[in-house]
Amino acid sequence: MLLDDDPINNMFNKMIIKKIYPDASLIAFEEPLKALEYLEHSFDRSSVEKTTLLLDINMPVMSGWEFMEEFENLETAIKERIVIYILSSSIDPRDIEKAKDNTHVINFIEKPLSADFLKSLV
């Protein structure tokens, strides 16, 4: 799952993910509210597999951090199925620290997404 307001970033990320994981099922969102709606109403809570979410933090209307605040309000069955990585061009040490302090965020990854990082997920 990709959440980035930049459609070019989403397209690039889809391409690199499909190159490493050809069978990956991908869904991309440019608007955090639409991603939240999807998680709340369409996400498969019964799946045993976890879903990885690559989340940008610098977005208009709703930032990645604001998305995370709303994510906290979702059902536990949803939150337990999502593995979140912040994928950002931010070099602000406060963003990196905030990612480390959030129990739902696995890691802070600097853009651009790399094949090496994706391979490390296995």
DOFI-119404 format. One record per residue: residue number from 1; chain; x, y, z of N, C-alpha, C in turn. Coordinates in steps of 0.001 Angstrom, whole numbers, plus 500000, padded with zeros to 6 digits. Atoms other than C-alpha are relative to their C-alpha. Example, Ala and Ser with C-alpha at 12.3 -4.5 7.8 and 13.67 -1.06 7.14 Angstrom:
BEGIN
R    n  chain     n.u     n.v     n.w    ca.u    ca.v    ca.w     c.u     c.v     c.w
R    1      A  500890  498810  500000  512300  495500  507800  500900  501200  500000
R    2      A  499180  498810  499940  513670  498940  507140  499230  501090  500730
***
This chain:
BEGIN
R    n  chain     n.u     n.v     n.w    ca.u    ca.v    ca.w     c.u     c.v     c.w
R    1      A  500853  498834  500000  500000  500000  500000  500898  501227  500000
R    2      A  499220  498782  500118  501383  503392  498978  499113  501196  500317
R    3      A  500713  498756  499719  500321  506751  500348  500972  501154  499829
R    4      A  499144  498873  500345  502022  509698  498683  499191  500913  499093
R    5      A  500797  499068  500799  500427  512835  497248  500546  500194  498588
R    6      A  499373  499834  501309  502799  512723  494257  499768  498761  499133
R    7      A  500284  501168  500839  501481  510443  491491  501254  499422  499330
R    8      A  498747  500479  500609  504978  510226  489942  500742  499100  500991
R    9      A  499376  500852  498978  506389  508880  493224  499268  498669  500111
R   10      A  500775  501243  499917  503561  506359  493412  500288  499094  498809
R   11      A  499720  500783  501197  504209  505254  489832  501400  499374  500082
R   12      A  498631  500503  499852  507964  504908  490459  500042  498882  501034
R   13      A  499986  501003  498936  507373  503007  493694  499310  498709  499565
R   14      A  500677  501194  500518  504913  500650  492014  500931  499222  499075
R   15      A  499105  500664  500956  507446  499927  489263  501115  499241  500714
R   16      A  498884  500657  499313  510290  499142  491637  499511  498833  500866
R   17      A  500559  501092  499195  508083  497032  493922  499676  498811  499095
R   18      A  500362  501081  500921  506763  495019  490958  501241  499315  499425
R   19      A  498751  500589  500495  510333  494500  489741  500558  498996  501011
R   20      A  499470  500871  498947  511349  492959  493084  498983  498932  500383
R   21      A  501080  500909  499601  507983  491364  493931  498910  500002  498916
R   22      A  500950  499962  501124  506145  490646  490645  498569  499630  500377
R   23      A  501338  500428  499603  503202  489036  492442  499356  500909  501048
R   24      A  500533  499105  498966  502715  491910  494892  498703  500638  499541
R   25      A  501255  499305  500241  499229  493311  495105  500166  501418  500541
R   26      A  499728  498616  499607  499510  497097  495172  498763  500873  499867
R   27      A  501023  498968  500079  497129  499910  495908  500668  501300  500444
R   28      A  499371  498713  499696  498195  503552  495894  498939  501065  500219
R   29      A  500883  498884  499691  496544  506624  497343  500802  501289  499971
R   30      A  499390  498676  499989  497325  510286  496824  499393  500866  501092
R   31      A  500686  499240  498953  494916  511457  499522  499869  499137  501259
R   32      A  500070  500773  498763  495248  510299  503129  498584  499618  500425
R   33      A  501375  500321  499605  491492  510483  503738  499452  498808  499221
R   34      A  500446  501147  500808  490865  508052  500879  500654  498707  500490
R   35      A  499323  501178  499447  493445  505667  502335  499335  499565  501300
R   36      A  500695  500326  498751  491722  505857  505721  498639  499380  499730
R   37      A  501301  500573  500376  488336  505215  504093  500167  498555  499534
R   38      A  499729  501352  500483  489786  502181  502330  500269  499058  501180
R   39      A  499671  500851  498846  491248  500812  505567  498772  499712  500847
R   40      A  501174  500137  499152  488025  501391  507431  498897  499149  499371
R   41      A  501165  500628  500637  485585  500030  504849  500313  498844  499049
R   42      A  499717  501001  501029  487373  497819  502302  501159  499071  500318
R   43      A  498823  500794  499670  490487  496412  503961  499596  498633  500547
R   44      A  500283  501371  499569  490482  492632  504491  500606  499752  501389
R   45      A  499550  500194  498621  490707  492245  508280  500309  498544  500312
R   46      A  499867  501430  499696  490629  488448  508091  501271  499386  499430
R   47      A  498800  500539  500622  493795  488017  506049  501070  499719  501052
R   48      A  498908  500308  499066  496675  486333  507860  501270  500747  499608
R   49      A  498832  499253  500457  499179  488256  505757  499891  501458  500423
R   50      A  499968  498578  499650  500247  491701  506844  500161  500818  498730
R   51      A  499886  499055  501103  500085  494689  504547  501020  501053  500373
R   52      A  499006  498956  499782  503025  497040  504230  499470  501303  499421
R   53      A  500400  498667  500425  502195  500730  504013  501244  500879  499965
R   54      A  498915  499033  500144  504811  503135  502656  499344  501374  500011
R   55      A  500725  498756  499696  503715  506517  504002  500898  501222  499885
R   56      A  499332  498703  500089  504897  509953  502925  499494  500865  501152
R   57      A  500472  499155  498903  504743  512587  505640  499681  501424  499563
R   58      A  500232  498622  500445  504835  515873  503709  498968  500006  498889
R   59      A  501102  499962  500950  501438  516051  502053  499076  501160  500363
R   60      A  500948  498921  499698  498925  518893  501689  498709  499428  500581
R   61      A  501298  500322  499403  495552  518822  503417  500177  499181  501276
R   62      A  499761  500838  498822  496587  515987  505780  501409  499418  499879
R   63      A  498631  500523  500021  500202  515171  506614  500006  498516  500389
R   64      A  499851  501382  499566  501486  511673  507235  499830  499862  501504
R   65      A  500150  500060  498531  501597  512479  510952  498525  500120  500387
R   66      A  501438  499898  499738  497948  513543  510895  499300  498701  499605
R   67      A  500526  501312  500386  497186  510319  509025  500221  499011  501144
R   68      A  499687  500927  498903  498914  508430  511854  499084  500231  501202
R   69      A  500929  499706  498906  496726  510201  514420  498642  499356  499732
R   70      A  501278  500619  500371  493613  509031  512554  500115  498476  499963
R   71      A  499747  501449  500033  495128  505563  512073  499799  499396  501392
R   72      A  500154  500459  498609  495162  505232  515874  498544  499686  500341
R   73      A  501426  500175  499716  491345  505408  515828  499377  498804  499287
R   74      A  500527  501154  500722  490951  502400  513516  499901  498788  500922
R   75      A  500146  501235  499230  489915  498973  514781  501348  499311  500168
R   76      A  498775  500735  499729  492651  496892  516354  500263  498955  498928
R   77      A  499844  501026  501039  492031  494168  513752  500644  500569  498736
R   78      A  499376  499346  501156  493079  496659  511072  501438  500366  500337
R   79      A  498656  499537  499619  496045  498166  512911  500994  498854  500125
R   80      A  499113  501154  499844  497462  494710  513638  500450  499432  498656
R   81      A  499691  500556  501319  497523  493888  509899  500879  500929  499157
R   82      A  499263  499005  500778  499416  497014  508790  501400  500198  500584
R   83      A  498606  499734  499645  503205  497396  508848  500373  501306  499298
R   84      A  499798  498661  500573  504110  501064  508355  501474  500396  499991
R   85      A  498682  499388  500172  507319  502540  507002  499760  501419  499515
R   86      A  500040  498631  500496  507687  506285  506660  500979  500055  498836
R   87      A  499162  499841  501187  509041  506951  503165  499945  501475  499643
R   88      A  500049  498546  500109  510001  510599  503020  501324  500590  499537
R   89      A  498796  499247  500364  512433  513113  501616  500404  500946  501131
R   90      A  499704  499117  498863  512394  514937  504966  501364  499655  500597
R   91      A  498731  500198  499305  515787  515426  506557  499932  500591  501415
R   92      A  500228  499430  498678  514290  516945  509698  500189  498913  501055
R   93      A  499768  501012  498962  515681  515012  512691  498770  499746  500871
R   94      A  501221  500188  499208  512346  515574  514470  499071  498981  499351
R   95      A  500815  501000  500699  510562  513531  511788  500548  498593  500226
R   96      A  499370  501312  499784  513045  510696  512164  499746  499535  501425
R   97      A  500242  500344  498588  512667  510798  515951  498536  499654  500230
R   98      A  501435  500260  499865  508887  510951  515711  499649  498615  499446
R   99      A  500226  501331  500573  508937  507860  513481  500475  498917  500967
R  100      A  499461  500986  499037  511106  506011  516023  499094  499865  501222
R  101      A  500836  500002  498796  508734  506962  518837  498599  499442  499772
R  102      A  501343  500487  500293  505584  505768  517061  500000  498477  499963
R  103      A  500017  501465  499889  504738  502174  517955  499535  499309  498716
R  104      A  500488  500597  501243  503080  501592  514558  500983  500136  498840
R  105      A  499028  499774  501070  506048  502796  512498  501213  499095  500231
R  106      A  498862  500918  499917  508711  500176  511792  501313  500739  499807
R  107      A  498749  499316  500291  511296  502511  510309  499733  501231  499140
R  108      A  500017  498808  500838  511999  505808  508564  500940  499736  498828
R  109      A  499219  500269  501203  513196  505335  504971  500059  501282  499181
R  110      A  499850  498811  500839  514605  508163  502878  499657  499677  498554
R  111      A  500274  500123  501426  513267  508641  499371  501307  500182  499241
R  112      A  500952  500857  500696  513762  507338  496791  500030  498577  500554
R  113      A  500097  501403  499620  512623  503803  497488  501057  499219  499230
R  114      A  498932  500749  500662  515437  501372  496746  499691  498509  499963
R  115      A  500125  501453  500129  515582  497771  495600  500633  499324  501212
R  116      A  499347  500593  498830  517972  497034  498485  499082  499988  501214
R  117      A  500940  499948  498885  515414  498181  501027  498899  498962  499805
R  118      A  501082  500952  500259  512667  496135  499380  500454  498561  500212
R  119      A  499474  501359  499812  514847  493031  499346  500186  499678  501479
R  120      A  499801  500223  498566  515509  493514  503069  498704  499665  500726
R  121      A  501286  500267  499372  511791  493136  503786  499696  498513  500113
R  122      A  500282  501441  499993  511884  489381  503130  500569  499380  501256
***
